[in-house]
Every structure is written in structure tokens, then in C-alpha cells.
Amino acid sequence: MPAVLLKCLLLCLLVSCFCISYAAGTDTVESEKHYSKQELITDVNTLTAYLSEVHPDMYHNVSPKDYERLKRKTIAALRDGMTLQEAWLQLGPLLGVLNEGHSYLDFPAAAVAQIKAAPGAIFPITLQSFDGKYFVAGADVSVEGQLLPGDLIASINHIPAPQLVDKLSAHQGGLQSWRALDVCREMIGYLYVYQVRSPFHIVYLRDGIQHETTVNGLSFETYRARRKEKAGNIPVASPRPNQAFRFLDTANAYLELNTLTQSPDSFRLFLDSVFTRLQQQPVRKLIVDIRKNGGGNSELGEILLGYLTGKPFRIAGGVKWKVSQTYKDVLKARQEGNSDQEDGFYFNQKNGTVITMGTDTPKAPGAQPLRFTGKVVVLIGTHTFSSANMLANAIGDYHLATLMGQPTGEPANDYGEIIQLELPNTKLGFTTATKQFIRANGDARSTLPVMPDITVADDPATPGDEVLEAAMQLK
């Protein structure tokens, strides 16, 4: 098999959110529940009341007047007898309009069983990414089998790809790159609930030449069987590690960090082992890869920087934390009475106020005998999110290392410290933020993501990792 196909199929056939999350769904479809208009209005009012109570700045992207107009429009669209999916479509934009990646309405779990049971419901082409204009095709497991990995999909059912991203991510805020990533991962479910159904008419480009084809949707069992058949004898990709280290050659070492969710103590132990090896086997350059890092605890980013630099820095230019009884209750339940010092301070604040924290001037990290003194290159991309985004921002704002790759998946001024809540009638879950983080240099007006010093894109139509290769060649 050509290397290009191997790369694409490993990415798109064997690492599929759909097969993991959807296969876990129930195999039978329960009688679909319907809701009265008053029940749905109650959920709308509950949702907006929660957002007003817990979010540090719910009007940063939309004015109160425009938000109230959207709320009235949403209520006007409600009717007696709506299903959960119909309710989700109407309520989702009340979170999406906040336009930050931590606020979204959970996909309705009941839809999974319906997708599995409905004949021809599944869109049979996996998507690798969205480049701003086209979806990059992964594996075509349709009966027709017309598309190849790397083909550029311009439209589905006459809806241009950029419009599809906007349409299918109405419930999800954030930069287009982040919303597009979510759409690519969950295309099957989103097409179904947004009524973009089989047969699927696809316009695509191959080698710059436009083609058209129509593919039929598959049942879940057929889709699963054809994916297995398509995968053939390709070796199963190993699960991506949370963290890994290796020497690439005599000049380059590679540290891969895909999460910041470990405990600080275990993270320090891991870094001690890494940087001890680097002292025992010195290299000219250390490449730190956080392209797939969705975040976690920003303290771990500060710990890492202590091993990389002696320059002054701060991980954020300030934090605004909304005080609410709802989040106090969540913290109490989560900690079972064992609150740390910061949370103890939070419990003593008046509900409805916004605490301003973390405005200290940049400080140099403490002495670190294992600190690396060679060149450091940090790889970033659209999957770099939350606390990993804060880490990348601190590196960029204080010039602590060379950033290489693509812009990150959210603005440097963004939100976090999430809270997960549930609506009383539909039981739809939703997530939103309680903290606002100001970028490290204190510029609260910036709306940009963290930008790389050197822009390099990985080409899905090649077998290699162009970003990593460029980092290795960097002098």
C-alpha cells in the first residue's frame, strides 16, 4: 500500500470518534419523548439564568440586547410536541453565540440510538480536517467508493463546506478552526440531526480538477463492516500516550505532551526523568510537541517552563473568576469538603461578584539544576487548547522558545474552569466557563489565537510529519 494511503487510513480509519462513542450507544430505540412548549421555555430560561450566574463575561461577543433578541427568537420557534433533537437544534445557539470554545450544548444521547437504527443514516466518508475552504477526505467506505484520501470536498448536498461548518457548529463557540475540528470528528451525528440526509451529493477536487459523485448512506452495521474491510491488514495504531520522550537523532530530542491533566507531583517526576536523560545524553535541540494537547491544569505548564528557561514569565496576565452559588455547590460536591486554599477563598466571596486574580508581574522560575540550555522548539496547532494554549501563549509573549506549526485552537484571551450542568426538563447537559484568562502580556483586547513564529502545515497527502521534520532541520 502506498505510504500516503497508509498515513491517511491510520488517521481516519483507525482513530474514529464515531466508532468509539457511537458503538457504546444502545442498540434499541426507545419511544421518543416529546416536550411541551412550556417545558422547553423553562429549559431556555434555566439555561440563560445559569449562564448569567456563572459565566465571567457572557456578553463578550454578543450584546445583552442581541442576546435577548436571540432568546425571544428561540422561544418563538418552540412548539408543543418537539423531540429532543428538535429542542437541541433550537437551544444550542444560545450557547454557541457566546463564541468561546468551552461553552456548548451536549449532543443528545438519544440521537445515537436513532442513528444506529436508521437505515442509510451514516455519512460514509471520514474527514481528516477542514482547511478553511474544503474538507480533506479520509476514507471512503461507501458502496460507490469514488473518493480517495486527500480529496478536497467542496460541498455536501449543495452546501459549501464553509457553510456546513457554520451550520453544523451553531451550538459550539470558538474559532472556526476549533469548530471545524469538532464538525470533522462528529460529522455523522451532526449531518443527521441537522437533516442533511442520504443520498449525499458531493463536489470534490482531485489534483485541481473538480468532480461530482453521489454516495448513499450506510446502516451502522454495514458502515462498521466496511470500515473493518477497508482497514484490511493495516496495523492498529497505538493509543496516543499522555506523554512520551525519545531521542530523534544525535542533535534532536522529542518531548510529546498530549494532556496537562496529571498531578503536579507525577508530572515533576516524569520531567525529572526526561531532563536527567538530556543531561546524560546532551543534544543541541529539544522539540516539545503540544499540537494534540487539549489542556488540563495550567500549573503543569508553569512547571514545564521551569525546566526550559530562566527568563521571567507569567502564565496569564490575569484571571477573572465569577462567584456563584451554583459553582460553590459544584466545588463542594467535587471536593467532599476538602477544598484547597484558592477554593476556600472563593467560598468566602459574595455571589455575583467577579474576582480579579493573578495580576502579578512576570517572575523568573526558581533554580532548576536539570534545566535544558539548548535550543527549544515548541510545536503548536489547532488542537492546542485551554491550558496548553496558555502555555503556548506564555512562550510566545515572553519569547521563551520558538513556536512552530499552525495557530492554536482558541484565542490567547479565553475562558476555562468549566462547569457542567443539566437542564431540568430535557435533561440536556451543557458546559460553560467560570473563569476568564487574560493573555500573558496583559493585552485583554486581542482576539487572535497564539500564532507560531514559523508557520508550517502538515500535509495529509504525504506520509511524513512536515512540522516535526521542519523543526528538526531548524538551525
Helices and strands as residue ranges (DSSP letters): H 3-12, H 17-21, E 34-35, H 37-54, H 64-77, E 82-83, H 84-91, H 93-96, E 104-105, H 110-117, E 125-130, E 135-140, E 152-156, E 159-160, H 161-168, H 176-185, H 187-193, E 200-206, E 209-215, H 220-231, E 243-247, E 252-257, H 264-280, E 285-289, H 298-308, E 318-322, H 325-335, H 341-347, E 354-357, E 375-380, H 387-397, E 402-405, E 414-422, E 429-438, E 454-455, H 466-473
